[in-house]
Amino acid sequence: MLGHRRMNLMTTDESVRTRGTVFDRDGTLVADYRLGNRSGRPAALDLRLHRLPAEAAAPAILTALPGWVVSAHADTGAVLIASGGRLVRHLHRYARELDPEADGDGWADPRIEVRPVTSVPPSALYDSWIAAYPPEHPDGTSHPNPEDLDVLYHGRVLGPLLDASVVALDRDRVVAAVLVNDAELLGPWISEVFRDPDPAYAGLGARLLRHALGLAARAGLPSIGLAVTEGNPARTVYERLGFRPGESFMHVVLPGGER
Ligand SMILES: CC(C)(COP(=O)(O)OP(=O)(O)OC[C@H]1O[C@@H](n2cnc3c(N)ncnc32)[C@H](O)[C@@H]1OP(=O)(O)O)[C@@H](O)C(=O)NCCC(=O)NCCS
């Protein structure tokens, strides 16, 4: 699904429930995964190994899934890369507890108006979103596709938007946004956070995110998660805001197949 390289879409796909399995030549179960697709390729999502270490499991996985995208724990991903796979994305999950007492501050900057993101159409977000992900950004692309943002906004992947999703406006122009989705498999999930790269807005992303955490906490959500690509300096922002690192995953294209 989608050629999307941002923070969430390659971690899970709730619309796909079918599980697949990989067996070795002896008929031993080696791995199972959720069936999906990524960038027009079949994908084995959240591939989990059974008993065998990754080195021993890799030959059966490579044989069973030629040309597939595999998402797996980073250590499994590293073995698949050593076996000829190509790294598409290395990402780190983060999670943060929410506390309505500690996270409950309001919005204090009178120059910037903050509203629910649903008060503007998704097209109002496009300009600052595209500017926030230039081609040299770890999640950047020279062909940004606003459809990737639309599907999050409309809840077509990861589940519906939650009320903690907010947009920041400077004289009616969107300059930052935070999208929080109710992800069935992941729980409340920050699927997007970005700000206009103009230095005038430095720090606005973290401030808006902190505000969104407050809204989420006061709405009774116990915790919230996100994923960030290796090399994205946004990690420092998340760590400063109290997010704790969890598991790391890799998305690897296996050799072979028709492409
Ligand atoms: C993530 C984001 C919303 C944070 O916004 P912010 O709170 O206003 O913070 P800034 O953008 O000013 O910078 C965050 C940190 O990254 C650093 N940084 C930003 N861009 C950088 C770059 N290209 N190279 C190195 N460091 C960079 C900043 O110096 C800052 O670190 P510091 O506070 O220790 O100085 C914003 O950086 C952004 O929109 N990034 C692009 C989209 C993105 O990556 N979103 C997150 C996806 S997981």
The ligand as a Tripos MOL2 file, in Angstrom:
@<TRIPOS>MOLECULE
LIG
   48    50     1     0     0
SMALL
NO_CHARGES

@<TRIPOS>ATOM
      1 C1          9.6810   17.1980   13.6340 C.3       1 LIG1
      2 C2          9.3250   18.6630   13.6440 C.3       1 LIG1
      3 C3          7.7940   18.8110   13.5930 C.3       1 LIG1
      4 C4          9.8540   19.2840   14.9330 C.3       1 LIG1
      5 O1          9.5620   20.6340   14.8710 O.3       1 LIG1
      6 P1         10.1840   21.6730   15.9540 P.3       1 LIG1
      7 O2          9.7830   21.2980   17.3080 O.co2     1 LIG1
      8 O3          9.7160   22.9900   15.4730 O.co2     1 LIG1
      9 O4         11.7210   21.4680   15.9370 O.3       1 LIG1
     10 P2         12.7810   21.9130   14.8300 P.3       1 LIG1
     11 O5         12.2680   21.5790   13.4730 O.co2     1 LIG1
     12 O6         13.1350   23.3370   15.0510 O.co2     1 LIG1
     13 O7         14.0420   20.9960   15.1090 O.3       1 LIG1
     14 C5         14.0130   19.8430   15.8650 C.3       1 LIG1
     15 C6         15.4200   19.4160   16.1490 C.3       1 LIG1
     16 O8         15.9510   18.8170   14.9790 O.3       1 LIG1
     17 C7         17.0990   19.5260   14.5510 C.3       1 LIG1
     18 N1         17.0400   19.5610   13.0970 N.ar      1 LIG1
     19 C8         15.9930   19.9450   12.3430 C.ar      1 LIG1
     20 N2         16.3040   19.7950   11.0460 N.ar      1 LIG1
     21 C9         17.5660   19.3110   11.0100 C.ar      1 LIG1
     22 C10        18.4400   18.9240    9.9750 C.ar      1 LIG1
     23 N3         18.0820   19.0170    8.6930 N.pl3     1 LIG1
     24 N4         19.6510   18.4390   10.3010 N.ar      1 LIG1
     25 C11        20.0290   18.3350   11.5830 C.ar      1 LIG1
     26 N5         19.2400   18.6860   12.6130 N.ar      1 LIG1
     27 C12        18.0250   19.1620   12.3170 C.ar      1 LIG1
     28 C13        16.9940   20.8880   15.1410 C.3       1 LIG1
     29 O9         18.2540   21.4890   15.3000 O.3       1 LIG1
     30 C14        16.3290   20.5640   16.4580 C.3       1 LIG1
     31 O10        17.2500   20.0840   17.4060 O.3       1 LIG1
     32 P3         17.6160   20.9620   18.6700 P.3       1 LIG1
     33 O11        16.3070   21.3550   19.2740 O.co2     1 LIG1
     34 O12        18.4050   20.0340   19.5090 O.co2     1 LIG1
     35 O13        18.3470   22.1280   18.1100 O.co2     1 LIG1
     36 C15         9.9460   19.4080   12.4340 C.3       1 LIG1
     37 O14        11.3510   19.3080   12.5200 O.3       1 LIG1
     38 C16         9.4820   18.9070   11.1000 C.2       1 LIG1
     39 O15         8.4400   19.3110   10.5920 O.2       1 LIG1
     40 N6         10.2690   18.0200   10.5010 N.am      1 LIG1
     41 C17         9.9470   17.4810    9.1780 C.3       1 LIG1
     42 C18         8.8240   16.4900    9.2640 C.3       1 LIG1
     43 C19         9.1770   15.3360   10.1880 C.2       1 LIG1
     44 O16        10.2640   14.7830   10.1150 O.2       1 LIG1
     45 N7          8.2020   14.9490   11.0320 N.am      1 LIG1
     46 C20         8.3820   13.8720   11.9610 C.3       1 LIG1
     47 C21         8.2110   12.5590   11.3030 C.3       1 LIG1
     48 S1          8.5210   11.2390   12.4330 S.3       1 LIG1
@<TRIPOS>BOND
     1     1     2 1
     2     2     3 1
     3     2     4 1
     4     2    36 1
     5     4     5 1
     6     5     6 1
     7     6     7 2
     8     6     8 1
     9     6     9 1
    10     9    10 1
    11    10    11 2
    12    10    12 1
    13    10    13 1
    14    13    14 1
    15    14    15 1
    16    15    16 1
    17    15    30 1
    18    16    17 1
    19    17    18 1
    20    17    28 1
    21    18    19 ar
    22    18    27 ar
    23    19    20 ar
    24    20    21 ar
    25    21    22 ar
    26    21    27 ar
    27    22    23 1
    28    22    24 ar
    29    24    25 ar
    30    25    26 ar
    31    26    27 ar
    32    28    29 1
    33    28    30 1
    34    30    31 1
    35    31    32 1
    36    32    33 2
    37    32    34 1
    38    32    35 1
    39    36    37 1
    40    36    38 1
    41    38    39 2
    42    38    40 1
    43    40    41 1
    44    41    42 1
    45    42    43 1
    46    43    44 2
    47    43    45 1
    48    45    46 1
    49    46    47 1
    50    47    48 1
@<TRIPOS>SUBSTRUCTURE
     1 LIG1         1 GROUP 0 **** ****
